[in-house]
Amino acid sequence: MDTPYILTIDQSTSGTKALLTDRSGMIAGKEAMSHAQLYPQPGWVEHDPLEIYGNVLAVVRKVLDTTGISPRQLAALTLTNQRETAVVWDRDTGLPVYNAIVWQCRRTAAFCSELKARGAEPVIRGKTGLVLDPYFSAGKFRWILDRLESEGRQLPAGGLMAGTIDSWLLWKLTGGAVHATDVTNASRTSLFNIHTRAWDEQLVELFGVQRLELPEVKSCNGTYGYTADPALFSERIPITCVIGDSQAALFGQLCHKPGLAKATYGTGTSVLMNIGSAPAAESERGLVTAVAWELDGRIDYALEGIIHCTGDCMRWVRDQLGLFTDYAEAERQASALGDNGGVYVVPAFVGLGAPYWSPQARAAVLGLNRGSDRRHIIRAALESIAYQVRDTVELMASESGIWLEELQVDGGAAENRFLMQFQADLLHTQVRKPAVTELSAMGAAYVGGLAAGLWSSLEELGRLPQQPCIYVPQRDRDRTNRYYTGWKQAVAAVMSIEGSV
């Protein structure tokens, strides 16, 4: 194969991308499609799994057509995906029995509260490294089973398959031949024991999902199977990597050693720090222990701070409030102000994540005065992203003893220069943005490319060309600390309202 390429499917919360990466680590082609965000009730979020798979087929065909690259030139296909989003489908028909329930969805809050009241959280945290929260998949699986029972629907003779989005896509891409997941996605379900590296029977029983067929759990690298959907292409291409999108971004940022960290700015934001080959002690304030990746049987762990709403807040300001038309305009409007005018947006549309873990908190705009205009709300929404990242970085520092000397960043909002500069100022820390911001896709391509022999080692990946943009702190430290104090007061106000409801 003269010019081998890695084809990566990056299936995120907001849409699906197909990217082609060559041996030099450059992206040779990219196509993307968005899918519908479904909100059947306040706090509920769903996706249509069939729409998502249709979009996968469409973007793959389009990227091959537009680049002129043949399927015969593909060394491998790799997959990275939104995590925690739950899908259940009928083995016989291959059809979902309900929409995918998205990680943001809070419909299982009451069920999680019930489990907490029964004293289940210490067991769950001890085995999974996760807090007991609607964010994770197990409660969503249980909700779908309860929904089927409430409707009087019989379970199919062939059984019900369950998994995160990666498992659904693997099943479809391989023509139903493979029901599998990787260790990073499995570890986000609240059913996977990160110490034994297996589905945990006690947890499966605790969540009441014994009737579901869970996927086989594999390392992130290796051959999962081969494409077998003629609607995609006729060639059988090996699938050599599956990895959750935040962990993929950590790998793509070359954070392969303990103490290195990244923030991926997407619909929400994940801040991950590599902590090496042993899981962390239980967090007192809501950090979770994540499986960073498993390569050839060797596992690395990470500390993670989960932020529910960052980029999604900007979409709300654009689409629901109509305060700007594109993100370049948002950057201009925010930069036109000398300060934030005391205005804060707390984007708790689906509750608050680390360090608050308040599923019932609701969003608010605070500090408005008669002189406030749309620019203040736009700026406050952008600043809310940086404040939440500082919340998480401070929490990591207090629990790990490490204050970051540098934060690696990626994701769509990393393109916003106002936000990145404000982030550096607020953290008093250098922020490094790679020239390529598709780091989830690049991480999956790197892992799968190593498995396919495109690259030989982590050291070779480190020598690939990079042209990062580096932001260094510029604003006065006292001034940015005052901004941050205002943010903490705004959050406290939202939390006090929650407590009074």
C-alpha positions in Angstrom: 0.0 0.0 0.0 1.8 3.1 -1.3 -0.2 5.7 0.6 -2.0 4.2 3.5 -4.6 6.2 5.4 -6.5 5.8 8.7 -10.2 6.5 8.4 -11.6 7.8 11.7 -15.2 8.1 12.7 -15.6 10.7 15.4 -19.2 10.4 16.7 -19.7 13.3 19.1 -22.7 14.7 21.0 -23.5 17.2 18.3 -22.6 15.4 15.1 -20.5 12.9 13.2 -17.2 13.4 11.4 -15.2 11.3 9.1 -11.4 12.1 8.9 -8.6 10.7 6.8 -5.1 10.8 8.4 -1.9 10.1 6.5 1.4 8.7 7.7 2.7 12.2 8.4 -0.1 12.8 10.9 -1.8 15.3 8.6 -5.6 15.3 8.0 -6.1 14.6 4.3 -9.8 15.1 4.3 -12.7 15.7 6.7 -16.5 15.7 6.4 -19.2 16.3 9.1 -22.9 16.2 9.7 -25.0 17.2 12.7 -27.8 15.2 14.1 -31.0 16.2 15.9 -30.9 17.0 19.6 -34.2 15.7 21.1 -35.6 17.2 24.3 -38.9 15.4 25.1 -39.1 16.9 28.6 -37.0 19.4 30.5 -33.7 17.9 31.5 -34.2 14.9 29.0 -31.8 14.6 26.0 -32.0 11.9 23.3 -30.5 11.1 19.9 -31.9 8.8 17.2 -29.4 5.9 16.8 -30.6 5.2 13.2 -30.0 8.9 12.2 -26.5 8.7 13.7 -25.6 5.6 11.8 -27.1 7.0 8.6 -24.8 10.1 9.1 -21.8 7.8 9.6 -22.4 6.2 6.2 -22.9 9.6 4.6 -19.8 11.3 5.9 -17.6 8.3 5.1 -18.8 8.1 1.5 -18.4 11.9 1.2 -14.9 12.1 2.5 -13.8 9.4 0.2 -15.5 11.0 -2.8 -14.2 14.5 -2.1 -10.6 13.3 -1.6 -10.6 10.7 -4.3 -9.1 8.2 -1.8 -10.1 4.6 -2.5 -11.2 2.2 0.3 -8.2 0.1 -0.9 -5.9 2.8 0.5 -7.3 2.5 4.0 -5.0 0.7 6.4 -7.7 0.7 9.1 -10.9 2.3 10.4 -10.9 3.7 13.9 -13.8 4.9 16.1 -14.1 7.5 18.9 -17.4 8.5 20.4 -19.4 10.4 22.9 -19.3 8.5 26.1 -22.0 7.4 28.5 -24.8 7.7 25.9 -26.9 4.5 26.2 -28.4 2.4 23.4 -30.5 -0.7 23.6 -31.4 -2.7 20.5 -33.2 -5.9 19.4 -30.7 -8.6 18.4 -33.1 -10.1 15.9 -34.1 -6.9 14.0 -31.1 -4.8 14.7 -33.4 -1.9 15.6 -33.2 0.3 18.7 -36.1 -0.3 21.1 -35.8 3.4 22.2 -33.8 6.5 21.3 -30.3 6.8 22.6 -30.3 8.4 26.0 -27.6 11.0 26.0 -25.0 11.5 28.8 -26.5 15.0 29.5 -29.9 13.5 30.3 -31.1 13.8 33.9 -34.2 11.6 33.8 -32.6 9.0 36.1 -31.9 11.5 39.0 -34.6 10.0 41.2 -33.4 6.5 40.6 -29.8 7.5 41.5 -31.1 9.2 44.7 -33.0 6.0 45.6 -29.7 4.0 45.2 -27.9 6.6 47.3 -30.6 6.2 50.0 -30.0 2.5 50.0 -26.3 3.0 50.6 -25.1 1.9 47.2 -22.8 4.8 46.3 -19.7 3.6 48.3 -19.9 0.2 46.5 -20.2 1.8 43.1 -17.4 4.3 43.7 -15.1 1.7 45.1 -15.5 -0.6 42.1 -15.9 1.9 39.2 -14.1 5.1 40.4 -17.3 7.0 39.5 -19.8 9.0 41.5 -23.4 7.8 41.5 -25.0 10.2 39.0 -27.5 10.3 36.1 -24.5 11.2 33.9 -23.4 7.5 33.6 -25.0 4.7 31.5 -26.3 2.1 33.9 -29.3 4.0 35.1 -30.2 4.8 31.5 -30.2 1.1 30.5 -32.5 0.5 33.5 -34.8 3.3 32.5 -35.2 1.8 29.0 -36.0 -1.7 30.5 -38.6 -0.1 32.8 -40.1 1.8 29.8 -40.5 -1.5 27.9 -42.1 -3.1 30.9 -44.5 -0.2 31.4 -45.6 -0.4 27.8 -46.2 -4.2 28.2 -43.7 -5.0 25.5 -42.3 -8.5 25.4 -38.5 -8.9 25.3 -37.4 -10.2 21.9 -36.6 -13.9 21.6 -33.1 -13.1 20.5 -32.4 -10.8 23.4 -31.6 -7.2 23.9 -28.2 -5.8 23.1 -26.9 -2.9 25.2 -24.0 -0.6 24.9 -22.6 2.9 24.5 -22.6 4.5 21.0 -19.4 2.8 20.0 -21.0 -0.7 20.5 -24.0 0.3 18.4 -21.7 1.6 15.6 -19.5 -1.5 15.8 -22.6 -3.8 15.5 -23.8 -1.9 12.5 -20.4 -1.5 10.7 -19.6 -5.2 11.1 -23.1 -6.3 9.9 -24.0 -7.6 13.4 -20.9 -9.7 13.7 -19.3 -7.9 16.6 -20.8 -6.8 20.0 -17.9 -5.2 21.7 -16.6 -2.1 23.4 -13.3 -0.9 24.7 -12.2 -0.4 28.3 -12.6 3.4 28.3 -16.3 3.3 27.3 -17.1 0.3 29.5 -15.6 2.1 32.5 -18.2 4.9 32.0 -21.3 2.8 32.5 -21.1 2.2 36.3 -21.2 -1.5 35.6 -17.5 -2.1 34.9 -15.0 -2.9 37.7 -11.8 -1.0 36.9 -9.8 -3.2 39.3 -10.8 -6.6 37.8 -11.4 -5.1 34.3 -14.6 -6.9 33.8 -18.4 -6.4 34.1 -19.3 -6.7 37.7 -22.2 -9.0 38.6 -23.0 -7.2 41.8 -23.3 -3.9 39.9 -25.3 -5.4 37.1 -27.8 -6.8 39.7 -27.8 -3.5 41.7 -28.9 -1.6 38.6 -31.3 -4.3 37.6 -30.0 -4.8 34.0 -29.4 -8.6 34.1 -31.6 -9.0 31.0 -29.3 -7.0 28.8 -26.5 -8.5 26.8 -23.5 -6.3 27.5 -20.6 -6.1 25.0 -17.3 -7.9 25.2 -14.7 -5.5 26.6 -11.4 -5.2 24.8 -8.2 -3.1 24.8 -8.4 0.2 22.9 -6.1 -1.2 20.2 -6.2 -4.4 18.2 -8.6 -5.8 15.5 -12.2 -5.5 16.6 -13.5 -6.9 13.4 -14.0 -5.9 9.8 -16.4 -3.6 8.0 -19.2 -5.6 6.4 -21.9 -3.2 5.4 -22.2 -2.9 1.6 -23.9 0.5 2.1 -20.4 1.7 3.3 -18.1 0.0 0.8 -17.4 -3.5 -0.4 -13.9 -3.8 1.0 -13.3 -5.5 4.4 -11.4 -2.9 6.4 -10.0 -3.8 9.8 -11.4 -1.8 12.8 -8.2 -1.3 14.9 -9.2 1.2 17.6 -12.2 2.1 19.8 -11.8 4.7 22.4 -14.0 7.3 24.2 -13.6 10.8 22.8 -12.1 12.4 25.9 -9.5 9.7 26.4 -8.8 9.8 22.7 -8.1 13.6 23.0 -5.7 12.9 25.9 -3.8 10.4 23.7 -3.9 12.8 20.8 -2.4 15.5 22.9 0.5 13.1 23.6 -0.2 13.1 27.3 1.4 9.7 27.7 3.1 10.4 31.0 1.7 11.0 34.5 1.0 14.7 35.3 0.1 15.7 31.8 -3.4 17.0 31.3 -5.8 18.3 28.6 -9.2 20.0 28.4 -11.5 19.1 25.5 -14.1 21.8 24.8 -17.1 20.3 23.3 -20.8 20.2 24.2 -19.5 19.7 27.7 -15.9 19.8 28.7 -13.7 17.0 30.1 -10.5 17.8 31.9 -8.3 14.7 32.1 -4.9 14.2 33.8 -2.8 11.1 33.2 -2.0 9.5 36.6 -0.1 6.4 35.4 -0.7 2.7 36.0 -2.6 2.8 39.3 -6.1 4.2 40.0 -6.4 7.2 42.3 -7.7 7.2 45.8 -11.4 8.1 46.1 -12.0 11.8 45.5 -13.7 13.7 48.3 -15.2 16.3 46.0 -16.4 14.6 42.8 -13.4 13.9 40.6 -13.8 10.5 39.0 -11.1 8.0 38.2 -11.1 7.3 34.5 -9.4 4.5 32.5 -7.2 6.6 30.2 -6.6 3.7 27.8 -5.5 0.1 27.6 -2.9 -0.8 24.9 -1.8 -4.3 24.4 -3.0 -5.2 27.9 -1.2 -2.3 29.6 -3.6 0.1 31.3 -3.2 3.8 32.3 -5.6 5.7 34.5 -6.6 9.4 34.7 -8.3 11.8 37.0 -11.2 13.4 35.3 -13.3 16.5 36.1 -16.6 16.4 34.2 -18.3 19.7 33.1 -21.8 19.2 31.8 -22.4 22.3 29.7 -19.8 24.5 28.0 -20.2 24.6 24.2 -23.9 23.8 24.6 -24.3 27.1 26.5 -22.9 29.0 23.5 -25.4 27.2 21.3 -28.2 28.3 23.6 -27.1 31.9 23.5 -27.0 31.7 19.7 -30.0 29.6 18.9 -32.5 30.3 21.7 -31.5 33.9 22.5 -30.4 34.8 19.0 -27.6 37.1 20.3 -25.0 36.2 17.6 -25.0 34.3 14.3 -21.6 32.7 14.3 -18.8 32.1 16.7 -16.5 34.6 15.1 -19.1 37.2 15.9 -19.3 36.0 19.5 -15.5 36.4 19.8 -15.7 40.0 18.4 -18.6 41.0 20.7 -16.9 39.6 23.8 -13.6 41.2 23.0 -15.3 44.6 22.5 -15.9 44.9 26.2 -13.3 46.1 28.7 -14.7 43.7 31.4 -17.7 41.5 32.2 -19.7 44.3 33.8 -20.5 41.9 36.7 -22.6 39.6 34.5 -22.3 35.9 35.0 -24.0 32.9 33.3 -24.2 29.7 35.3 -25.0 27.1 32.6 -26.7 24.5 34.8 -29.1 23.4 32.1 -28.6 19.8 33.1 -27.3 20.3 36.6 -23.7 21.0 37.6 -20.8 18.6 37.4 -17.4 18.7 39.2 -16.8 19.9 41.9 -20.5 20.6 42.7 -22.3 17.4 41.4 -25.7 19.0 41.7 -28.1 17.3 39.3 -31.1 19.6 40.3 -29.3 22.9 39.8 -30.7 25.1 37.0 -29.2 27.7 34.7 -29.3 31.4 35.5 -28.0 34.8 34.3 -26.9 37.0 37.2 -25.7 40.5 37.7 -27.6 42.3 35.0 -28.0 46.0 35.2 -29.6 48.7 33.1 -26.4 49.1 31.1 -26.0 45.4 30.3 -26.5 44.4 26.7 -26.1 41.3 24.5 -22.3 41.6 24.6 -22.3 41.0 28.3 -24.3 37.8 28.1 -22.2 36.5 25.2 -19.0 37.3 27.2 -20.5 35.8 30.4 -21.3 32.6 28.5 -17.8 32.3 27.2 -16.3 33.1 30.5 -18.4 30.4 32.2 -16.5 27.8 30.2 -13.2 29.1 31.6 -14.5 29.4 35.2 -15.7 25.8 35.1 -12.3 24.6 33.9 -10.6 26.5 36.7 -13.0 24.8 39.2 -11.8 21.5 37.9 -8.1 22.3 37.7 -8.1 23.6 41.3 -9.9 20.5 42.4 -7.3 18.3 40.7 -4.5 20.3 42.3 -5.9 20.0 45.8 -6.4 16.2 45.4 -3.3 15.3 43.4 -0.8 18.0 44.7 -0.1 19.0 41.1 -0.8 22.4 39.7 -0.5 22.3 36.0 2.4 24.2 34.4 0.6 23.9 31.1 -2.9 22.9 29.9 -3.3 21.2 26.5 -6.6 22.2 24.9 -8.7 21.0 21.9 -12.2 20.9 20.7 -14.3 23.5 18.8 -14.2 26.3 21.4 -10.4 26.1 21.5 -10.6 28.1 18.3 -12.0 31.1 20.2 -9.0 33.3 20.9 -10.8 35.4 23.5 -11.7 32.3 25.5 -8.3 30.7 25.3 -6.6 33.9 26.4 -9.1 34.3 29.2 -8.4 30.7 30.2 -4.7 31.3 30.4 -5.2 34.5 32.4 -7.7 32.8 34.8 -5.5 29.8 35.4 -2.2 31.9 35.5 -1.0 29.0 33.4 0.2 28.6 29.8 -2.4 27.1 27.4 -1.2 25.2 24.4 -3.5 24.6 21.4 -2.3 22.3 18.6 -2.6 23.4 15.0 -5.0 20.5 14.6 -7.9 20.7 17.0 -9.5 17.4 16.0 -7.7 15.7 18.8 -10.3 13.0 19.6 -10.1 11.9 16.0 -6.3 12.2 16.0 -6.0 10.2 19.2 -8.1 7.4 17.7 -6.0 7.5 14.5 -2.8 7.3 16.5 -4.0 4.3 18.5 -5.3 2.5 15.5 -2.4 3.5 13.3 0.0 2.0 15.9 -2.0 -1.2 15.8 -2.0 -1.2 11.9 1.7 -0.6 11.7 1.5 3.0 10.3 3.7 4.2 13.2 6.0 2.1 15.3 6.1 3.8 18.7 4.9 6.6 21.0 8.2 8.3 20.3 7.6 8.3 16.6 4.2 10.0 17.2 6.0 12.7 19.3 8.2 13.5 16.3 5.3 14.2 13.9 5.1 17.9 12.9 3.4 20.2 15.4 2.7 23.9 15.2 1.0 24.8 18.4 -0.5 28.2 19.3 0.5 29.1 22.9 -1.4 31.5 25.1 0.5 33.0 28.1 -1.1 34.8 31.0 -1.4 38.6 30.3 -4.1 40.0 32.7 -3.4 41.1 36.2 -3.7 38.2 38.6 -5.8 40.2 41.2 -8.2 41.2 38.5 -8.9 37.7 37.2 -9.1 36.4 40.8 -11.9 39.0 41.4 -13.7 37.7 38.3 -13.4 34.2 39.7 -14.7 35.2 43.1 -17.8 36.6 41.3 -18.3 33.3 39.6 -18.2 31.4 42.9 -20.8 33.8 44.3 -23.0 33.3 41.2 -22.8 29.5 41.6 -23.6 29.8 45.3 -26.6 31.8 44.5 -27.9 29.1 42.0 -27.2 26.4 44.6 -29.1 28.3 47.2 -32.1 28.5 44.9 -31.9 24.8 44.3 -32.0 24.2 48.1 -35.1 26.3 48.6 -37.2 24.5 45.9 
